[in-house]
């Protein structure tokens, strides 16, 4: 078994935290950042265990860039 790294973007939405993996378009949630992260890991693992190789290939985005941009606000 090998370790593969994926991006996790976690945002607060009300009382919950929503975690998104943009490489596979998989999301999960939790009541804390840690719970949302752990639930996302579980969701990714479940997807990779059950999806066909062709579905994984179709959904996988090999490059994801997370950055900030500056925008002038009046």
N, C-alpha and C positions, 0 to 999 in steps of 0.2 A: 504494500500500500504506500502511496506517495502523497505528499501534502501539496495541495494546489491553493494558491491565494486568490481570493476574490475581493472585490470592493464592497464595502458596506457603508451606505449612507443612512444615517439615523436622524430623524427629525421628530420633534415633539408635536403632537396633534392633540390638543386638549389635555386630558389626563393620561394619555398613552404616548408611547414612542413607537414610531413606524420605521422599520429597517428595510432597505431596498438593496438588492444586489443587481446593479445595472447590466452586468455581463450576461446574466441569465433571465433578467426581468422577473425576479422572484422577490416577494415581499413577505414580511411577517411583522408582528407587533409584540409589545410587552409593556408592563407598567413601570419599567425602569430601562435605562440604556442597556444595562447588562442583560436583562431578560429579553429585550428585543433582539439584541445581538445573538444570544444563545438560540432563540427561536428561529432566527434567520439561518444560522448554521445548520440546525436540524432540518429546516425546509430545503436547503440546498442539498444536504446529504440524501434526503428522501428522494428528491428529484433525480439526482445522479444515480441512485440505486434502482429506480423504477423506469426511467425514461429509456427509450431505445437510443442506440448510438446516433441514428439519423436525427432524432428530435433534439438531442444535445447539440449536435453540430449545427442544426438550423437555428437554435436559440442563442448559442454562444457568440458573444461579441468579443473578439480577441483583444481589442484595445478600447479602454475607457479612460478618459481624461477628466479629472476633477480639478477645477481651478476656480479662481475668483476673477470677476471683471468689475471695473469701475464704471459707474453710470452717473452722469450729472443729474441732480435732482433740484428742481426749482423750488 
